[in-house]
Amino acid sequence: MLESLLSAERIPSDLKRFVQAKAEGNPFYLEELINSLIESEALVRDNGSWKVAKTIAESDISPTIHGLISGRLDRLEGRQSVFFRRLR
């Protein structure tokens, strides 16, 4: 599933191990984790392949789906941020 989400045949082995350990087989968590890593620029595309651009610490990643989504909402800016904060 990771290869499909990233549209890549080759995934860095350290990233694959980290993501598989965190997601524990939960496909929704896996998708949100990947989105979070991309949005925070910890995971970047470089010449057609993905690489880990920043050290990813356990403390940087929420262990819950709610936490991952909240973190993504916190990174929104402007009108989008105001809209979603009012929904909370």
PDB file of N, CA, C and O in Angstrom:
ATOM      1  N   MET A   1       0.819  -1.191   0.000  1.00  0.00           N
ATOM      2  CA  MET A   1       0.000   0.000   0.000  1.00  0.00           C
ATOM      3  C   MET A   1       0.865   1.257   0.000  1.00  0.00           C
ATOM      4  O   MET A   1       0.502   2.258  -0.619  1.00  0.00           O
ATOM      5  N   LEU A   2       1.986   1.216   0.676  1.00  0.00           N
ATOM      6  CA  LEU A   2       2.881   2.367   0.733  1.00  0.00           C
ATOM      7  C   LEU A   2       3.357   2.760  -0.661  1.00  0.00           C
ATOM      8  O   LEU A   2       3.384   3.939  -1.011  1.00  0.00           O
ATOM      9  N   GLU A   3       3.728   1.760  -1.446  1.00  0.00           N
ATOM     10  CA  GLU A   3       4.176   2.029  -2.813  1.00  0.00           C
ATOM     11  C   GLU A   3       3.066   2.687  -3.627  1.00  0.00           C
ATOM     12  O   GLU A   3       3.331   3.581  -4.431  1.00  0.00           O
ATOM     13  N   SER A   4       1.841   2.253  -3.423  1.00  0.00           N
ATOM     14  CA  SER A   4       0.706   2.815  -4.137  1.00  0.00           C
ATOM     15  C   SER A   4       0.447   4.259  -3.716  1.00  0.00           C
ATOM     16  O   SER A   4       0.207   5.116  -4.567  1.00  0.00           O
ATOM     17  N   LEU A   5       0.493   4.533  -2.429  1.00  0.00           N
ATOM     18  CA  LEU A   5       0.258   5.897  -1.937  1.00  0.00           C
ATOM     19  C   LEU A   5       1.286   6.880  -2.474  1.00  0.00           C
ATOM     20  O   LEU A   5       0.962   8.026  -2.787  1.00  0.00           O
ATOM     21  N   LEU A   6       2.528   6.420  -2.578  1.00  0.00           N
ATOM     22  CA  LEU A   6       3.597   7.302  -3.028  1.00  0.00           C
ATOM     23  C   LEU A   6       3.856   7.205  -4.531  1.00  0.00           C
ATOM     24  O   LEU A   6       4.725   7.896  -5.063  1.00  0.00           O
ATOM     25  N   SER A   7       3.102   6.349  -5.209  1.00  0.00           N
ATOM     26  CA  SER A   7       3.293   6.133  -6.652  1.00  0.00           C
ATOM     27  C   SER A   7       4.760   5.880  -6.968  1.00  0.00           C
ATOM     28  O   SER A   7       5.348   6.508  -7.849  1.00  0.00           O
ATOM     29  N   ALA A   8       5.332   4.940  -6.223  1.00  0.00           N
ATOM     30  CA  ALA A   8       6.746   4.628  -6.405  1.00  0.00           C
ATOM     31  C   ALA A   8       6.970   3.132  -6.218  1.00  0.00           C
ATOM     32  O   ALA A   8       6.311   2.481  -5.407  1.00  0.00           O
ATOM     33  N   GLU A   9       7.908   2.611  -6.981  1.00  0.00           N
ATOM     34  CA  GLU A   9       8.256   1.203  -6.840  1.00  0.00           C
ATOM     35  C   GLU A   9       9.264   0.990  -5.721  1.00  0.00           C
ATOM     36  O   GLU A   9       9.263  -0.049  -5.063  1.00  0.00           O
ATOM     37  N   ARG A  10      10.121   1.979  -5.512  1.00  0.00           N
ATOM     38  CA  ARG A  10      11.165   1.852  -4.500  1.00  0.00           C
ATOM     39  C   ARG A  10      10.912   2.851  -3.378  1.00  0.00           C
ATOM     40  O   ARG A  10      10.757   4.050  -3.609  1.00  0.00           O
ATOM     41  N   ILE A  11      10.874   2.332  -2.179  1.00  0.00           N
ATOM     42  CA  ILE A  11      10.673   3.143  -0.983  1.00  0.00           C
ATOM     43  C   ILE A  11      11.907   2.957  -0.103  1.00  0.00           C
ATOM     44  O   ILE A  11      12.350   1.827   0.099  1.00  0.00           O
ATOM     45  N   PRO A  12      12.475   4.054   0.428  1.00  0.00           N
ATOM     46  CA  PRO A  12      13.634   3.890   1.309  1.00  0.00           C
ATOM     47  C   PRO A  12      13.313   2.913   2.451  1.00  0.00           C
ATOM     48  O   PRO A  12      12.262   3.008   3.083  1.00  0.00           O
ATOM     49  N   SER A  13      14.222   1.987   2.699  1.00  0.00           N
ATOM     50  CA  SER A  13      13.953   0.936   3.685  1.00  0.00           C
ATOM     51  C   SER A  13      13.716   1.489   5.085  1.00  0.00           C
ATOM     52  O   SER A  13      12.895   0.946   5.824  1.00  0.00           O
ATOM     53  N   ASP A  14      14.417   2.562   5.469  1.00  0.00           N
ATOM     54  CA  ASP A  14      14.196   3.140   6.795  1.00  0.00           C
ATOM     55  C   ASP A  14      12.798   3.731   6.904  1.00  0.00           C
ATOM     56  O   ASP A  14      12.158   3.624   7.950  1.00  0.00           O
ATOM     57  N   LEU A  15      12.325   4.348   5.838  1.00  0.00           N
ATOM     58  CA  LEU A  15      10.971   4.899   5.819  1.00  0.00           C
ATOM     59  C   LEU A  15       9.945   3.775   5.895  1.00  0.00           C
ATOM     60  O   LEU A  15       8.973   3.864   6.645  1.00  0.00           O
ATOM     61  N   LYS A  16      10.161   2.731   5.127  1.00  0.00           N
ATOM     62  CA  LYS A  16       9.231   1.603   5.110  1.00  0.00           C
ATOM     63  C   LYS A  16       9.103   0.971   6.500  1.00  0.00           C
ATOM     64  O   LYS A  16       7.996   0.686   6.958  1.00  0.00           O
ATOM     65  N   ARG A  17      10.234   0.755   7.163  1.00  0.00           N
ATOM     66  CA  ARG A  17      10.209   0.174   8.515  1.00  0.00           C
ATOM     67  C   ARG A  17       9.489   1.089   9.497  1.00  0.00           C
ATOM     68  O   ARG A  17       8.666   0.629  10.289  1.00  0.00           O
ATOM     69  N   PHE A  18       9.795   2.377   9.447  1.00  0.00           N
ATOM     70  CA  PHE A  18       9.179   3.338  10.365  1.00  0.00           C
ATOM     71  C   PHE A  18       7.667   3.384  10.165  1.00  0.00           C
ATOM     72  O   PHE A  18       6.909   3.303  11.132  1.00  0.00           O
ATOM     73  N   VAL A  19       7.233   3.513   8.927  1.00  0.00           N
ATOM     74  CA  VAL A  19       5.808   3.630   8.620  1.00  0.00           C
ATOM     75  C   VAL A  19       5.054   2.353   8.989  1.00  0.00           C
ATOM     76  O   VAL A  19       3.965   2.415   9.560  1.00  0.00           O
ATOM     77  N   GLN A  20       5.619   1.223   8.670  1.00  0.00           N
ATOM     78  CA  GLN A  20       4.953  -0.041   8.993  1.00  0.00           C
ATOM     79  C   GLN A  20       4.828  -0.226  10.504  1.00  0.00           C
ATOM     80  O   GLN A  20       3.812  -0.727  10.985  1.00  0.00           O
ATOM     81  N   ALA A  21       5.834   0.166  11.237  1.00  0.00           N
ATOM     82  CA  ALA A  21       5.786   0.041  12.697  1.00  0.00           C
ATOM     83  C   ALA A  21       4.736   0.981  13.291  1.00  0.00           C
ATOM     84  O   ALA A  21       4.015   0.603  14.214  1.00  0.00           O
ATOM     85  N   LYS A  22       4.651   2.198  12.764  1.00  0.00           N
ATOM     86  CA  LYS A  22       3.694   3.178  13.290  1.00  0.00           C
ATOM     87  C   LYS A  22       2.265   2.826  12.907  1.00  0.00           C
ATOM     88  O   LYS A  22       1.365   2.929  13.741  1.00  0.00           O
ATOM     89  N   ALA A  23       2.036   2.417  11.676  1.00  0.00           N
ATOM     90  CA  ALA A  23       0.669   2.190  11.189  1.00  0.00           C
ATOM     91  C   ALA A  23       0.070   0.897  11.731  1.00  0.00           C
ATOM     92  O   ALA A  23      -1.150   0.778  11.840  1.00  0.00           O
ATOM     93  N   GLU A  24       0.903  -0.056  12.066  1.00  0.00           N
ATOM     94  CA  GLU A  24       0.438  -1.336  12.609  1.00  0.00           C
ATOM     95  C   GLU A  24      -0.700  -1.951  11.792  1.00  0.00           C
ATOM     96  O   GLU A  24      -1.631  -2.529  12.352  1.00  0.00           O
ATOM     97  N   GLY A  25      -0.619  -1.824  10.467  1.00  0.00           N
ATOM     98  CA  GLY A  25      -1.609  -2.439   9.593  1.00  0.00           C
ATOM     99  C   GLY A  25      -2.874  -1.634   9.360  1.00  0.00           C
ATOM    100  O   GLY A  25      -3.770  -2.098   8.656  1.00  0.00           O
ATOM    101  N   ASN A  26      -2.972  -0.436   9.931  1.00  0.00           N
ATOM    102  CA  ASN A  26      -4.155   0.401   9.764  1.00  0.00           C
ATOM    103  C   ASN A  26      -3.988   1.271   8.511  1.00  0.00           C
ATOM    104  O   ASN A  26      -3.194   2.212   8.527  1.00  0.00           O
ATOM    105  N   PRO A  27      -4.717   0.978   7.427  1.00  0.00           N
ATOM    106  CA  PRO A  27      -4.519   1.706   6.174  1.00  0.00           C
ATOM    107  C   PRO A  27      -4.880   3.188   6.266  1.00  0.00           C
ATOM    108  O   PRO A  27      -4.241   4.009   5.607  1.00  0.00           O
ATOM    109  N   PHE A  28      -5.878   3.549   7.058  1.00  0.00           N
ATOM    110  CA  PHE A  28      -6.240   4.965   7.192  1.00  0.00           C
ATOM    111  C   PHE A  28      -5.131   5.727   7.914  1.00  0.00           C
ATOM    112  O   PHE A  28      -4.769   6.833   7.514  1.00  0.00           O
ATOM    113  N   TYR A  29      -4.596   5.131   8.978  1.00  0.00           N
ATOM    114  CA  TYR A  29      -3.490   5.765   9.697  1.00  0.00           C
ATOM    115  C   TYR A  29      -2.285   5.901   8.769  1.00  0.00           C
ATOM    116  O   TYR A  29      -1.624   6.939   8.761  1.00  0.00           O
ATOM    117  N   LEU A  30      -1.997   4.864   7.992  1.00  0.00           N
ATOM    118  CA  LEU A  30      -0.879   4.891   7.057  1.00  0.00           C
ATOM    119  C   LEU A  30      -1.007   6.058   6.080  1.00  0.00           C
ATOM    120  O   LEU A  30      -0.047   6.792   5.848  1.00  0.00           O
ATOM    121  N   GLU A  31      -2.197   6.223   5.514  1.00  0.00           N
ATOM    122  CA  GLU A  31      -2.415   7.315   4.563  1.00  0.00           C
ATOM    123  C   GLU A  31      -2.237   8.677   5.227  1.00  0.00           C
ATOM    124  O   GLU A  31      -1.593   9.563   4.665  1.00  0.00           O
ATOM    125  N   GLU A  32      -2.797   8.844   6.404  1.00  0.00           N
ATOM    126  CA  GLU A  32      -2.672  10.127   7.107  1.00  0.00           C
ATOM    127  C   GLU A  32      -1.226  10.379   7.534  1.00  0.00           C
ATOM    128  O   GLU A  32      -0.764  11.520   7.515  1.00  0.00           O
ATOM    129  N   LEU A  33      -0.518   9.332   7.913  1.00  0.00           N
ATOM    130  CA  LEU A  33       0.888   9.464   8.285  1.00  0.00           C
ATOM    131  C   LEU A  33       1.714   9.940   7.093  1.00  0.00           C
ATOM    132  O   LEU A  33       2.520  10.861   7.221  1.00  0.00           O
ATOM    133  N   ILE A  34       1.516   9.319   5.946  1.00  0.00           N
ATOM    134  CA  ILE A  34       2.246   9.724   4.737  1.00  0.00           C
ATOM    135  C   ILE A  34       1.916  11.173   4.373  1.00  0.00           C
ATOM    136  O   ILE A  34       2.820  11.954   4.074  1.00  0.00           O
ATOM    137  N   ASN A  35       0.646  11.535   4.396  1.00  0.00           N
ATOM    138  CA  ASN A  35       0.256  12.916   4.100  1.00  0.00           C
ATOM    139  C   ASN A  35       0.909  13.892   5.068  1.00  0.00           C
ATOM    140  O   ASN A  35       1.374  14.959   4.666  1.00  0.00           O
ATOM    141  N   SER A  36       0.943  13.529   6.325  1.00  0.00           N
ATOM    142  CA  SER A  36       1.551  14.379   7.339  1.00  0.00           C
ATOM    143  C   SER A  36       3.052  14.549   7.098  1.00  0.00           C
ATOM    144  O   SER A  36       3.581  15.655   7.209  1.00  0.00           O
ATOM    145  N   LEU A  37       3.730  13.461   6.772  1.00  0.00           N
ATOM    146  CA  LEU A  37       5.169  13.534   6.503  1.00  0.00           C
ATOM    147  C   LEU A  37       5.474  14.395   5.278  1.00  0.00           C
ATOM    148  O   LEU A  37       6.456  15.137   5.264  1.00  0.00           O
ATOM    149  N   ILE A  38       4.638  14.296   4.261  1.00  0.00           N
ATOM    150  CA  ILE A  38       4.835  15.108   3.054  1.00  0.00           C
ATOM    151  C   ILE A  38       4.562  16.585   3.355  1.00  0.00           C
ATOM    152  O   ILE A  38       5.345  17.452   2.967  1.00  0.00           O
ATOM    153  N   GLU A  39       3.460  16.871   4.041  1.00  0.00           N
ATOM    154  CA  GLU A  39       3.106  18.256   4.341  1.00  0.00           C
ATOM    155  C   GLU A  39       4.124  18.941   5.258  1.00  0.00           C
ATOM    156  O   GLU A  39       4.339  20.149   5.160  1.00  0.00           O
ATOM    157  N   SER A  40       4.739  18.175   6.135  1.00  0.00           N
ATOM    158  CA  SER A  40       5.738  18.746   7.041  1.00  0.00           C
ATOM    159  C   SER A  40       7.129  18.770   6.410  1.00  0.00           C
ATOM    160  O   SER A  40       8.100  19.195   7.037  1.00  0.00           O
ATOM    161  N   GLU A  41       7.213  18.307   5.160  1.00  0.00           N
ATOM    162  CA  GLU A  41       8.443  18.251   4.378  1.00  0.00           C
ATOM    163  C   GLU A  41       9.501  17.334   4.987  1.00  0.00           C
ATOM    164  O   GLU A  41      10.694  17.497   4.731  1.00  0.00           O
ATOM    165  N   ALA A  42       9.062  16.380   5.784  1.00  0.00           N
ATOM    166  CA  ALA A  42       9.966  15.354   6.292  1.00  0.00           C
ATOM    167  C   ALA A  42      10.210  14.305   5.206  1.00  0.00           C
ATOM    168  O   ALA A  42      11.244  13.638   5.189  1.00  0.00           O
ATOM    169  N   LEU A  43       9.243  14.175   4.309  1.00  0.00           N
ATOM    170  CA  LEU A  43       9.327  13.256   3.184  1.00  0.00           C
ATOM    171  C   LEU A  43       9.163  14.078   1.907  1.00  0.00           C
ATOM    172  O   LEU A  43       8.138  14.731   1.708  1.00  0.00           O
ATOM    173  N   VAL A  44      10.175  14.041   1.049  1.00  0.00           N
ATOM    174  CA  VAL A  44      10.147  14.855  -0.173  1.00  0.00           C
ATOM    175  C   VAL A  44      10.472  14.004  -1.395  1.00  0.00           C
ATOM    176  O   VAL A  44      11.166  12.990  -1.314  1.00  0.00           O
ATOM    177  N   ARG A  45       9.949  14.453  -2.518  1.00  0.00           N
ATOM    178  CA  ARG A  45      10.233  13.789  -3.793  1.00  0.00           C
ATOM    179  C   ARG A  45      11.449  14.464  -4.404  1.00  0.00           C
ATOM    180  O   ARG A  45      11.509  15.689  -4.509  1.00  0.00           O
ATOM    181  N   ASP A  46      12.416  13.650  -4.805  1.00  0.00           N
ATOM    182  CA  ASP A  46      13.664  14.171  -5.355  1.00  0.00           C
ATOM    183  C   ASP A  46      14.031  13.355  -6.584  1.00  0.00           C
ATOM    184  O   ASP A  46      14.361  12.173  -6.476  1.00  0.00           O
ATOM    185  N   ASN A  47      13.975  13.989  -7.757  1.00  0.00           N
ATOM    186  CA  ASN A  47      14.297  13.309  -9.018  1.00  0.00           C
ATOM    187  C   ASN A  47      13.504  12.025  -9.209  1.00  0.00           C
ATOM    188  O   ASN A  47      14.046  11.003  -9.629  1.00  0.00           O
ATOM    189  N   GLY A  48      12.220  12.087  -8.897  1.00  0.00           N
ATOM    190  CA  GLY A  48      11.337  10.953  -9.141  1.00  0.00           C
ATOM    191  C   GLY A  48      11.297   9.902  -8.047  1.00  0.00           C
ATOM    192  O   GLY A  48      10.539   8.938  -8.148  1.00  0.00           O
ATOM    193  N   SER A  49      12.100  10.070  -7.003  1.00  0.00           N
ATOM    194  CA  SER A  49      12.056   9.107  -5.901  1.00  0.00           C
ATOM    195  C   SER A  49      11.870   9.858  -4.579  1.00  0.00           C
ATOM    196  O   SER A  49      12.127  11.058  -4.485  1.00  0.00           O
ATOM    197  N   TRP A  50      11.427   9.137  -3.586  1.00  0.00           N
ATOM    198  CA  TRP A  50      11.153   9.736  -2.283  1.00  0.00           C
ATOM    199  C   TRP A  50      12.355   9.597  -1.373  1.00  0.00           C
ATOM    200  O   TRP A  50      13.058   8.587  -1.402  1.00  0.00           O
ATOM    201  N   LYS A  51      12.587  10.626  -0.556  1.00  0.00           N
ATOM    202  CA  LYS A  51      13.656  10.535   0.433  1.00  0.00           C
ATOM    203  C   LYS A  51      13.209  11.223   1.714  1.00  0.00           C
ATOM    204  O   LYS A  51      12.383  12.136   1.701  1.00  0.00           O
ATOM    205  N   VAL A  52      13.772  10.764   2.802  1.00  0.00           N
ATOM    206  CA  VAL A  52      13.509  11.373   4.102  1.00  0.00           C
ATOM    207  C   VAL A  52      14.427  12.571   4.218  1.00  0.00           C
ATOM    208  O   VAL A  52      15.650  12.428   4.231  1.00  0.00           O
ATOM    209  N   ALA A  53      13.831  13.768   4.303  1.00  0.00           N
ATOM    210  CA  ALA A  53      14.599  15.007   4.308  1.00  0.00           C
ATOM    211  C   ALA A  53      14.901  15.516   5.714  1.00  0.00           C
ATOM    212  O   ALA A  53      15.827  16.302   5.910  1.00  0.00           O
ATOM    213  N   LYS A  54      14.122  15.069   6.684  1.00  0.00           N
ATOM    214  CA  LYS A  54      14.310  15.490   8.071  1.00  0.00           C
ATOM    215  C   LYS A  54      14.277  14.259   8.954  1.00  0.00           C
ATOM    216  O   LYS A  54      13.647  13.257   8.617  1.00  0.00           O
ATOM    217  N   THR A  55      14.946  14.338  10.064  1.00  0.00           N
ATOM    218  CA  THR A  55      14.875  13.245  11.023  1.00  0.00           C
ATOM    219  C   THR A  55      13.457  13.166  11.570  1.00  0.00           C
ATOM    220  O   THR A  55      12.886  14.172  11.991  1.00  0.00           O
ATOM    221  N   ILE A  56      12.910  11.991  11.560  1.00  0.00           N
ATOM    222  CA  ILE A  56      11.548  11.779  12.057  1.00  0.00           C
ATOM    223  C   ILE A  56      11.662  11.111  13.419  1.00  0.00           C
ATOM    224  O   ILE A  56      12.039   9.945  13.528  1.00  0.00           O
ATOM    225  N   ALA A  57      11.331  11.868  14.447  1.00  0.00           N
ATOM    226  CA  ALA A  57      11.386  11.323  15.802  1.00  0.00           C
ATOM    227  C   ALA A  57      10.019  10.773  16.182  1.00  0.00           C
ATOM    228  O   ALA A  57       8.990  11.244  15.697  1.00  0.00           O
ATOM    229  N   GLU A  58      10.020   9.785  17.044  1.00  0.00           N
ATOM    230  CA  GLU A  58       8.764   9.206  17.529  1.00  0.00           C
ATOM    231  C   GLU A  58       7.867  10.302  18.113  1.00  0.00           C
ATOM    232  O   GLU A  58       6.648  10.261  17.944  1.00  0.00           O
ATOM    233  N   SER A  59       8.457  11.267  18.788  1.00  0.00           N
ATOM    234  CA  SER A  59       7.679  12.319  19.434  1.00  0.00           C
ATOM    235  C   SER A  59       7.028  13.269  18.429  1.00  0.00           C
ATOM    236  O   SER A  59       6.090  13.988  18.774  1.00  0.00           O
ATOM    237  N   ASP A  60       7.518  13.276  17.193  1.00  0.00           N
ATOM    238  CA  ASP A  60       6.962  14.162  16.164  1.00  0.00           C
ATOM    239  C   ASP A  60       5.677  13.623  15.560  1.00  0.00           C
ATOM    240  O   ASP A  60       4.925  14.373  14.939  1.00  0.00           O
ATOM    241  N   ILE A  61       5.419  12.349  15.731  1.00  0.00           N
ATOM    242  CA  ILE A  61       4.294  11.693  15.079  1.00  0.00           C
ATOM    243  C   ILE A  61       3.294  11.225  16.131  1.00  0.00           C
ATOM    244  O   ILE A  61       3.635  10.468  17.040  1.00  0.00           O
ATOM    245  N   SER A  62       2.072  11.682  15.994  1.00  0.00           N
ATOM    246  CA  SER A  62       1.028  11.262  16.925  1.00  0.00           C
ATOM    247  C   SER A  62       0.727   9.781  16.739  1.00  0.00           C
ATOM    248  O   SER A  62       0.719   9.286  15.612  1.00  0.00           O
ATOM    249  N   PRO A  63       0.479   9.075  17.829  1.00  0.00           N
ATOM    250  CA  PRO A  63       0.146   7.660  17.707  1.00  0.00           C
ATOM    251  C   PRO A  63      -1.327   7.423  17.338  1.00  0.00           C
ATOM    252  O   PRO A  63      -1.746   6.278  17.165  1.00  0.00           O
ATOM    253  N   THR A  64      -2.108   8.502  17.220  1.00  0.00           N
ATOM    254  CA  THR A  64      -3.534   8.346  16.908  1.00  0.00           C
ATOM    255  C   THR A  64      -3.889   9.039  15.609  1.00  0.00           C
ATOM    256  O   THR A  64      -3.223   9.988  15.195  1.00  0.00           O
ATOM    257  N   ILE A  65      -4.941   8.558  14.971  1.00  0.00           N
ATOM    258  CA  ILE A  65      -5.432   9.204  13.749  1.00  0.00           C
ATOM    259  C   ILE A  65      -5.892  10.620  14.066  1.00  0.00           C
ATOM    260  O   ILE A  65      -5.608  11.553  13.315  1.00  0.00           O
ATOM    261  N   HIS A  66      -6.597  10.779  15.171  1.00  0.00           N
ATOM    262  CA  HIS A  66      -7.068  12.109  15.580  1.00  0.00           C
ATOM    263  C   HIS A  66      -5.897  13.081  15.697  1.00  0.00           C
ATOM    264  O   HIS A  66      -5.983  14.220  15.236  1.00  0.00           O
ATOM    265  N   GLY A  67      -4.816  12.636  16.306  1.00  0.00           N
ATOM    266  CA  GLY A  67      -3.640  13.483  16.460  1.00  0.00           C
ATOM    267  C   GLY A  67      -2.999  13.847  15.134  1.00  0.00           C
ATOM    268  O   GLY A  67      -2.577  14.986  14.939  1.00  0.00           O
ATOM    269  N   LEU A  68      -2.923  12.883  14.216  1.00  0.00           N
ATOM    270  CA  LEU A  68      -2.364  13.163  12.892  1.00  0.00           C
ATOM    271  C   LEU A  68      -3.194  14.202  12.146  1.00  0.00           C
ATOM    272  O   LEU A  68      -2.652  15.139  11.560  1.00  0.00           O
ATOM    273  N   ILE A  69      -4.500  14.028  12.175  1.00  0.00           N
ATOM    274  CA  ILE A  69      -5.377  14.961  11.463  1.00  0.00           C
ATOM    275  C   ILE A  69      -5.339  16.336  12.125  1.00  0.00           C
ATOM    276  O   ILE A  69      -5.329  17.354  11.431  1.00  0.00           O
ATOM    277  N   SER A  70      -5.318  16.379  13.438  1.00  0.00           N
ATOM    278  CA  SER A  70      -5.222  17.661  14.149  1.00  0.00           C
ATOM    279  C   SER A  70      -3.932  18.385  13.775  1.00  0.00           C
ATOM    280  O   SER A  70      -3.928  19.601  13.581  1.00  0.00           O
ATOM    281  N   GLY A  71      -2.844  17.633  13.676  1.00  0.00           N
ATOM    282  CA  GLY A  71      -1.571  18.228  13.269  1.00  0.00           C
ATOM    283  C   GLY A  71      -1.626  18.792  11.860  1.00  0.00           C
ATOM    284  O   GLY A  71      -1.076  19.859  11.586  1.00  0.00           O
ATOM    285  N   ARG A  72      -2.289  18.072  10.971  1.00  0.00           N
ATOM    286  CA  ARG A  72      -2.435  18.567   9.602  1.00  0.00           C
ATOM    287  C   ARG A  72      -3.275  19.831   9.579  1.00  0.00           C
ATOM    288  O   ARG A  72      -2.961  20.768   8.845  1.00  0.00           O
ATOM    289  N   LEU A  73      -4.346  19.873  10.376  1.00  0.00           N
ATOM    290  CA  LEU A  73      -5.194  21.068  10.437  1.00  0.00           C
ATOM    291  C   LEU A  73      -4.425  22.246  11.012  1.00  0.00           C
ATOM    292  O   LEU A  73      -4.613  23.384  10.583  1.00  0.00           O
ATOM    293  N   ASP A  74      -3.565  21.978  11.977  1.00  0.00           N
ATOM    294  CA  ASP A  74      -2.761  23.048  12.575  1.00  0.00           C
ATOM    295  C   ASP A  74      -1.804  23.672  11.572  1.00  0.00           C
ATOM    296  O   ASP A  74      -1.426  24.834  11.722  1.00  0.00           O
ATOM    297  N   ARG A  75      -1.406  22.918  10.549  1.00  0.00           N
ATOM    298  CA  ARG A  75      -0.490  23.458   9.541  1.00  0.00           C
ATOM    299  C   ARG A  75      -1.193  24.281   8.469  1.00  0.00           C
ATOM    300  O   ARG A  75      -0.533  24.926   7.654  1.00  0.00           O
ATOM    301  N   LEU A  76      -2.513  24.267   8.460  1.00  0.00           N
ATOM    302  CA  LEU A  76      -3.248  25.083   7.483  1.00  0.00           C
ATOM    303  C   LEU A  76      -3.051  26.559   7.797  1.00  0.00           C
ATOM    304  O   LEU A  76      -2.784  26.942   8.936  1.00  0.00           O
ATOM    305  N   GLU A  77      -3.189  27.370   6.767  1.00  0.00           N
ATOM    306  CA  GLU A  77      -3.011  28.805   6.958  1.00  0.00           C
ATOM    307  C   GLU A  77      -4.233  29.565   6.453  1.00  0.00           C
ATOM    308  O   GLU A  77      -5.033  29.040   5.678  1.00  0.00           O
ATOM    309  N   GLY A  78      -4.358  30.784   6.898  1.00  0.00           N
ATOM    310  CA  GLY A  78      -5.370  31.698   6.391  1.00  0.00           C
ATOM    311  C   GLY A  78      -6.797  31.267   6.654  1.00  0.00           C
ATOM    312  O   GLY A  78      -7.130  30.769   7.730  1.00  0.00           O
ATOM    313  N   ARG A  79      -7.634  31.468   5.647  1.00  0.00           N
ATOM    314  CA  ARG A  79      -9.069  31.214   5.779  1.00  0.00           C
ATOM    315  C   ARG A  79      -9.388  29.755   6.071  1.00  0.00           C
ATOM    316  O   ARG A  79     -10.323  29.457   6.814  1.00  0.00           O
ATOM    317  N   GLN A  80      -8.611  28.843   5.487  1.00  0.00           N
ATOM    318  CA  GLN A  80      -8.840  27.423   5.740  1.00  0.00           C
ATOM    319  C   GLN A  80      -8.660  27.121   7.225  1.00  0.00           C
ATOM    320  O   GLN A  80      -9.453  26.388   7.814  1.00  0.00           O
ATOM    321  N   SER A  81      -7.641  27.673   7.811  1.00  0.00           N
ATOM    322  CA  SER A  81      -7.362  27.444   9.222  1.00  0.00           C
ATOM    323  C   SER A  81      -8.504  27.950  10.102  1.00  0.00           C
ATOM    324  O   SER A  81      -8.946  27.255  11.017  1.00  0.00           O
ATOM    325  N   VAL A  82      -8.972  29.155   9.820  1.00  0.00           N
ATOM    326  CA  VAL A  82     -10.068  29.740  10.597  1.00  0.00           C
ATOM    327  C   VAL A  82     -11.312  28.865  10.483  1.00  0.00           C
ATOM    328  O   VAL A  82     -11.975  28.598  11.485  1.00  0.00           O
ATOM    329  N   PHE A  83     -11.631  28.419   9.279  1.00  0.00           N
ATOM    330  CA  PHE A  83     -12.814  27.587   9.062  1.00  0.00           C
ATOM    331  C   PHE A  83     -12.764  26.307   9.894  1.00  0.00           C
ATOM    332  O   PHE A  83     -13.721  25.977  10.594  1.00  0.00           O
ATOM    333  N   PHE A  84     -11.644  25.591   9.812  1.00  0.00           N
ATOM    334  CA  PHE A  84     -11.564  24.312  10.515  1.00  0.00           C
ATOM    335  C   PHE A  84     -11.451  24.475  12.029  1.00  0.00           C
ATOM    336  O   PHE A  84     -11.916  23.618  12.779  1.00  0.00           O
ATOM    337  N   ARG A  85     -10.843  25.558  12.479  1.00  0.00           N
ATOM    338  CA  ARG A  85     -10.765  25.787  13.924  1.00  0.00           C
ATOM    339  C   ARG A  85     -12.147  26.036  14.507  1.00  0.00           C
ATOM    340  O   ARG A  85     -12.406  25.673  15.654  1.00  0.00           O
ATOM    341  N   ARG A  86     -13.025  26.641  13.747  1.00  0.00           N
ATOM    342  CA  ARG A  86     -14.390  26.878  14.223  1.00  0.00           C
ATOM    343  C   ARG A  86     -15.183  25.585  14.327  1.00  0.00           C
ATOM    344  O   ARG A  86     -16.117  25.497  15.123  1.00  0.00           O
ATOM    345  N   LEU A  87     -14.831  24.592  13.544  1.00  0.00           N
ATOM    346  CA  LEU A  87     -15.515  23.307  13.579  1.00  0.00           C
ATOM    347  C   LEU A  87     -15.143  22.467  14.794  1.00  0.00           C
ATOM    348  O   LEU A  87     -15.901  21.585  15.200  1.00  0.00           O
ATOM    349  N   ARG A  88     -13.992  22.736  15.364  1.00  0.00           N
ATOM    350  CA  ARG A  88     -13.516  21.918  16.493  1.00  0.00           C
ATOM    351  C   ARG A  88     -14.344  22.112  17.704  1.00  0.00           C
ATOM    352  O   ARG A  88     -14.079  21.498  18.738  1.00  0.00           O
TER     353      ARG A  88
END
